């Protein structure tokens, strides 16, 4: 049996630092501060994993900009029914530059490929978040 190589702590630390910066930029300081404050010895390895991997490895890749990454994320979360994460990422999408109209288009696209029930719930969640953020699109019939 071979022994795995030791972790590259310098690379891990760099991913953790860049992941923390991107996580704060996308989700906001308040959210990251709440998540950090709520970290327990049990959840600490998971928080480290998502900071290094999701935020430090994936969200920092140059292949897609943050707006596109938000579109993909909204679609996946709506399709999979991850409602708490969807609300958080609607806020993140606004922070990443998506307009309420673009979020609406993403959810309409999601309805076709992930199903109307998933999109129905996603629209309700997104509307609530947009209202909370004061970012709701104009009503039908209003000039935009």
Backbone as a ProteinNet text record, in pm:
[ID]
protein_1_A
[PRIMARY]
XXXXXXXXXXXXXXXXXXXXXXXXXXXXXXXXXXXXXXXXXXXXXXXXXXXXXXXXXXXXXXXXXXXXXXXXXXXXXXXXXXXXXXXXXXXXXXXXXXXXXXXXXXXXXXXXXXXXXXXXXXXXXXXXXXXXXXXXXXXXXXXX
[TERTIARY]
85	0	89.3	58	138.2	76.8	161.9	118	92.1	-24	-50.9	47.9	74	166.6	106.8	191.6	139.7	68.1	-31.7	-101.6	-6.9	-33.2	44.1	-18.6	30.9	-31.1	-19	86.6	99.6	-10.7	-36.9	-144.5	-280.3	-299.5	-425.5	-448.1	-344.1	-357	-387.9	-327	-354.8	-499.2	-546.7	-686.4	-781.7	-748	-831.8	-841.2	-729.2	-728.7	-807.4	-783.4	-856.3	-1003.6	-1030.4	-1168.7	-1245.1	-1179.7	-1243.3	-1273.9	-1181.6	-1203	-1319.4	-1325.6	-1434.2	-1566	-1563.6	-1686.1	-1742.2	-1656	-1701.2	-1754.6	-1687.9	-1731.9	-1867.7	-1889.8	-2012.6	-2127.7	-2102.2	-2209	-2222.3	-2119.2	-2122.7	-2058.2	-1999.9	-1931.4	-2025.1	-2147.4	-2240.1	-2268.2	-2291.2	-2318.7	-2197.2	-2080.5	-1959.6	-1929.2	-1948.2	-1925.7	-2021.2	-2148.9	-2245.5	-2203.5	-2163.6	-2122.6	-1999.3	-1906.4	-1784	-1815.9	-1901.3	-1937.4	-2012.3	-2087	-2165.2	-2084.1	-1961.2	-1877.8	-1847.7	-1864.1	-1834.4	-1719	-1662.8	-1559.6	-1610.8	-1739.3	-1797.1	-1807.7	-1847.4	-1868.5	-1743.9	-1640.4	-1519.5	-1456.6	-1443.5	-1385.3	-1468.5	-1601.6	-1687.3	-1671.1	-1668.1	-1647.9	-1514.4	-1412.7	-1281.9	-1288	-1357	-1370.6	-1438.4	-1552.4	-1622.1	-1544.2	-1474.3	-1394.5	-1280.2	-1207.8	-1094.2	-1138.3	-1237.7	-1271.9	-1374.6	-1494.1	-1598.3	-1556.8	-1510.5	-1478.7	-1335.7	-1240	-1099.6	-1052.5	-1122.6	-1083	-1174.8	-1305.6	-1402	-1441.4	-1486	-1530.8	-1416.2	-1293.3	-1179.4	-1127.1	-1182.6	-1134.9	-1167.2	-1082.4	-1102.3	-1202.5	-1248.8	-1329.7	-1467.5	-1527.3	-1659.2	-1652.8	-1724	-1728.5	-1832.2	-1836.8	-1924.4	-2071.9	-2108.7	-2249.4	-2291	-2208.6	-2241.3	-2241.7	-2145.4	-2143	-2270.4	-2318.4	-2443.8	-2561.1	-2566.3	-2674.5	-2676	-2559.7	-2548.2	-2589.2	-2544.2	-2574	-2723	-2787.5	-2932	-3007	-2968.4	-3034.4	-3019.2	-2898.8	-2874.1	-2949	-2945.6	-3012.6	-3163.2	-3220.1	-3364.3	-3400.6	-3323.5	-3352.3	-3344.9	-3251.6	-3231.1	-3313.1	-3385.4	-3470.9	-3396.1	-3280.3	-3202.3	-3243.7	-3357.3	-3423.5	-3347.9	-3288.7	-3213	-3092.8	-3023.1	-2908.6	-2954.6	-3071.9	-3123.1	-3145.1	-3207.3	-3229.9	-3096.6	-3000.6	-2868.4	-2805.9	-2821.3	-2757.6	-2836.3	-2963.5	-3032.9	-2969	-2943	-2872.1	-2733.3	-2664.4	-2530.9	-2537.3	-2639.6	-2654	-2669.5	-2747.6	-2760	-2624.2	-2551.3	-2418.4	-2321.9	-2342.8	-2257.1	-2301.1	-2402.7	-2441.1	-2561.3	-2626.2	-2747.7	-2860.9	-2941.6	-3060.2	-3175.5	-3278.8	-3397.1	-3452.1	-3445.9	-3494.1	-3409.2	-3278.5	-3191.7	-3218.2	-3242.9	-3277.3	-3408.5	-3503.8	-3630.7	-3607.1	-3520.8	-3491	-3425.3	-3334.9	-3270.6	-3376.4	-3471	-3573.5	-3672.5	-3702.7	-3786.9	-3717.1	-3588.4	-3509.7	-3509.9	-3498	-3498.3	-3629.9	-3741	-3872.4	-3878.1	-3816.1	-3820.8	-3741.6	-3626.7	-3536.8	-3543.9	-3590.1	-3595.6	-3738.5	-3834.2	-3974.2	-4039.5	-4167.8	-4246.8	-4255.2	-4275.9	-4281.9	-4153.2	-4037.8	-3911.1	-3901.1	-3937.5	-3931.2	-4035.4	-4152.2	-4256.2	-4206.1	-4145.1	-4088.6	-3973.4	-3890.2	-3776.6	-3823.8	-3927.5	-3981.7	-4032.3	-4100.9	-4151.2	-4035.6	-3932.3	-3815.2	-3745.6	-3725.4	-3656.6	-3737.5	-3869.5	-3952.3	-3937.2	-3940.1	-3923.2	-3788.5	-3682.4	-3548.9	-3540	-3590.8	-3587.6	-3663.8	-3778	-3853.8	-3773	-3710.9	-3628.7	-3512.2	-3456.1	-3341.6	-3382.2	-3512.6	-3558.9	-3518.6	-3515.1	-3465.6	-3569.4	-3697.4	-3800	-3811.6	-3832	-3850.6	-3983.5	-3998.1	-4126.5	-4239	-4359.3	-4476	-4505.5	-4576.5	-4616.6	-4695	-4664.1	-4732.9	-4665.9	-4571.1	-4498.9	-4378.4	-4343.9	-4221.9	-4101.7	-4002.7	-3886.3	-3771.5
-117.9	0	123.8	216	337.7	446	529.8	643	761.5	826.8	943.3	1054.5	1137.7	1248.2	1345.5	1414.7	1511.1	1624.5	1684.9	1794.6	1911.6	1979.7	2099.1	2216	2239.9	2341.1	2481.6	2509.6	2642	2663.4	2561.2	2571.4	2578.2	2497.8	2502.3	2640.6	2698.9	2831.3	2936.8	2926.1	3020.6	3005.7	2880.9	2858.2	2908.8	2888.2	2935.3	3087.4	3154.4	3302.1	3354.6	3298.4	3345.8	3306.3	3189.2	3145.9	3235.1	3274	3365.1	3498.8	3549.6	3678.6	3670.2	3564.7	3550.7	3526.2	3443.4	3416	3545.3	3629.7	3758.2	3849.4	3851	3936.3	3891.7	3760.9	3708.6	3705.7	3659.1	3641.4	3758	3839.7	3952.8	3919.7	4021.7	4004.2	3953.3	4006	3968.1	3817.8	3764.7	3621.1	3539.2	3574.9	3498.2	3510.1	3627.8	3644.9	3557.7	3549.7	3463.1	3316.5	3274.3	3135.2	3103.1	3195.9	3175.2	3168	3257.5	3259.4	3132.7	3074.7	2954.9	2826.2	2836.7	2718.3	2653.2	2522.5	2442.4	2348.6	2282.5	2183.3	2077.2	2044.5	1945.8	1998.8	2125.9	2182.2	2248.9	2267	2336.2	2271.1	2138.6	2079.4	2107.9	2111.2	2141.1	2286.3	2379	2520.2	2539.9	2471.1	2479.4	2422.3	2309.3	2246.9	2341.2	2399.9	2485.3	2613.9	2663.2	2784.6	2755.3	2647.2	2613.3	2563.3	2473.2	2407.5	2486.7	2507	2575.6	2718.6	2790.8	2932.7	2953.7	2879	2900.7	2827.5	2720.9	2641.6	2669	2669.6	2677.5	2821.1	2897.5	3034.5	3125.9	3087.2	3170.6	3134.4	3032.1	2992	3102.1	3120.3	3228.6	3196.8	3074.1	3035.1	3096.8	3132.9	3196	3316.4	3422.4	3535.3	3507.2	3592.7	3567.6	3574	3656	3659.3	3524.2	3467.3	3336.9	3230.1	3234.4	3137.2	3148.9	3270.1	3287	3227.2	3246.3	3186.9	3035.4	2975	2829.7	2784.9	2857.3	2821.8	2831.8	2939.9	2954.6	2837.6	2802.5	2692.4	2561.5	2531.2	2405	2400.9	2509.3	2510.7	2498.7	2568.3	2558	2415.8	2359.1	2225.7	2119.6	2136.2	2037	2063.3	2175.9	2206.6	2250.7	2310.5	2359.2	2503.1	2517.4	2646.7	2747.4	2706.3	2801.8	2855.6	2766.4	2808.5	2895.6	2867	2947.2	3091.2	3111.2	3247.4	3320.3	3253.4	3313.4	3350.6	3263.9	3289.2	3385.7	3409.4	3520.4	3651.4	3662.7	3781.7	3792.7	3680.6	3679.5	3718.9	3672.5	3706.5	3857.2	3919.3	4065.7	4130.7	4081.7	4134.9	4113.3	4005.5	3974	4046.1	4130.5	4213.5	4168.6	4059.3	4020.7	4115.8	4150	4231.3	4138.9	4192.6	4109.5	4048	4121.4	4068.1	3949.7	3956.3	3844	3722.7	3746.1	3636.3	3573.2	3656.3	3606.8	3516.3	3558.9	3478.6	3345.9	3347.5	3223.7	3126.6	3178	3090.4	3042.2	3124.3	3078.4	2965	2981.3	2877.3	2749.9	2767.4	2653.6	2577.8	2650.1	2585.5	2484.6	2519.1	2431.2	2303.2	2314.1	2200	2128.2	2197	2133.6	2112.1	2171	2150.5	2272.6	2283.1	2396.1	2398.5	2286.1	2294.3	2350.4	2309	2361.6	2511.1	2554	2696.9	2775.9	2719.2	2787.7	2822.4	2726	2750.6	2850.4	2836	2927.2	3070.2	3088.4	3223.5	3283.3	3204.4	3254.9	3296.1	3214.6	3246.4	3370.9	3375.5	3490.8	3618.2	3611.6	3730.8	3782.9	3690.3	3730.1	3799.5	3740.6	3798.8	3933.9	3941.6	4068.3	4176.1	4141.4	4237.5	4282.2	4186.3	4218.5	4309.8	4288.6	4366.4	4495.8	4519.4	4637.8	4636.3	4516.9	4502.6	4440.6	4444.4	4381.8	4453	4375.8	4437.6	4511.7	4602.4	4672.1	4573.9	4610.3	4526.7	4519.4	4416	4402.9	4526.8	4578.3	4696.9	4827	4824.5	4946.7	4961.7	5086.2	5112.2	5076.1	5010.1	4966.5	5057.5
0	0	0	-87.4	-93.8	-7	41	122.2	31	47.6	-37.1	-6.2	-105.7	-80.1	21.4	93	190.1	116.9	180.8	115.3	89	-18.8	-53	22.3	143.2	229.1	172.6	95.3	34.1	-68.3	-150.4	-248.9	-181.2	-76.7	-3.1	56	111.8	172.3	66.8	-50.6	-159.2	-206.6	-221.1	-261.7	-154.8	-28.7	81.8	79	57.1	53.8	-66	-184.3	-301.5	-291.6	-237.2	-218.5	-122.9	-15.6	79.8	14.1	-64.1	-131.5	-229.9	-309.6	-406.8	-334.1	-233.2	-156.1	-98.6	-45.6	9.1	-101.2	-216.7	-327.6	-381.3	-388.1	-447.1	-346.6	-225.9	-127.5	-30.9	-20.6	71.3	204.8	263.9	392.2	501.2	505.4	612.1	608.4	490.5	480.2	523.6	472.4	505.2	654.2	710.3	854.2	935.5	894.3	964	953.1	833	813.4	896.8	900.2	977.8	1127.1	1173.8	1315.8	1356.6	1263.4	1293.5	1279	1235.3	1215.9	1350.4	1352.7	1472	1437.9	1536.5	1504.3	1405.5	1413	1322.3	1179.7	1162.3	1028.5	970.2	1049.5	1003.2	879.7	874.9	753.5	628.4	641.6	527.3	484.4	579.6	546.2	475.1	522.3	456.7	315.5	298.9	167.5	68.3	105.4	9.3	-17.9	81.6	58.6	-37.7	-13.5	-100.6	-237.2	-239.4	-365.3	-446.4	-391.7	-468.5	-502.8	-402	-423	-470.7	-418.1	-453.2	-576.9	-615.4	-731.6	-849.9	-826.1	-936.4	-969.3	-871.1	-897.9	-940	-919.5	-961	-1099.8	-1162.5	-1295.8	-1396.4	-1496.5	-1592.8	-1704.2	-1717.4	-1832.3	-1841.7	-1729.6	-1726.3	-1633.8	-1671.4	-1579.4	-1469.8	-1370.4	-1255.5	-1292.1	-1389	-1431.2	-1488.1	-1573.6	-1632.3	-1523.6	-1434.2	-1324.7	-1240.9	-1218.8	-1144.9	-1221.8	-1352.7	-1433.3	-1419.1	-1431.8	-1420.2	-1280.1	-1180.2	-1041.6	-1013.4	-1058.2	-1037.8	-1101.4	-1222.7	-1292.5	-1215.8	-1175.2	-1104.4	-972.2	-897.2	-766.7	-782.1	-881.3	-905.3	-947.5	-1039.1	-1090.7	-981.8	-890.3	-785.4	-659.2	-657.2	-542.8	-418.3	-436	-321.8	-292.1	-225.1	-211.1	-125.5	-15	67.1	-9.7	-77.9	-158.4	-275.1	-331.6	-442.6	-397.5	-283.8	-233.9	-216.8	-157.7	-137.2	-271.9	-373	-501.5	-590.4	-562.2	-629.6	-584.6	-454	-403.8	-467.7	-475.8	-536.1	-683.4	-754.2	-895.9	-913.8	-827.5	-833.1	-809	-710.6	-678.9	-795.4	-871	-985.6	-1112.7	-1103.1	-1215.7	-1295.6	-1257.2	-1327.6	-1289.8	-1386.2	-1360.5	-1322.9	-1260.5	-1235.1	-1364.2	-1474.1	-1601.6	-1648.6	-1627	-1663.8	-1574.6	-1446.7	-1356	-1401.5	-1441.1	-1494.1	-1615.8	-1705.9	-1825.4	-1788.9	-1693	-1648.2	-1595.3	-1517.3	-1459.9	-1565.5	-1665.2	-1776.3	-1852.3	-1878	-1944	-1859.3	-1729	-1637.1	-1644.9	-1661.5	-1669	-1782.8	-1895.2	-2011.9	-1986.4	-1924.5	-1911.4	-1777.1	-1673	-1541.2	-1493.7	-1562.9	-1528.5	-1467.1	-1495.2	-1446.4	-1293.8	-1224.7	-1078.3	-1016.1	-1068.2	-1014.9	-1040.1	-1160.6	-1192.9	-1115.4	-1092.8	-1015.8	-876.5	-811.5	-678.3	-687.3	-788.9	-804.9	-827.5	-907	-928.2	-797.4	-716.2	-588.3	-496.8	-491.3	-408.6	-462	-592.9	-652.8	-632.1	-647.1	-626.1	-483.8	-386.7	-246.2	-225.5	-279.7	-263.6	-334.6	-457.1	-530.6	-455.4	-397.7	-317.3	-195.5	-126.7	-9.2	-45.9	-163.7	-208.9	-278.3	-294.7	-365.5	-511.6	-570.3	-708.6	-800.4	-761.2	-843.8	-978.1	-1085.1	-1217.7	-1222.2	-1319.6	-1332	-1356.2	-1312.5	-1336.3	-1484	-1524	-1664	-1704.5	-1820.7	-1870.1	-1833.7	-1737.6	-1703	-1794.4	-1819.7	-1897.9	-1812.6	-1872.5	-1795.2	-1804.1
[MASK]
++++++++++++++++++++++++++++++++++++++++++++++++++++++++++++++++++++++++++++++++++++++++++++++++++++++++++++++++++++++++++++++++++++++++++++++++

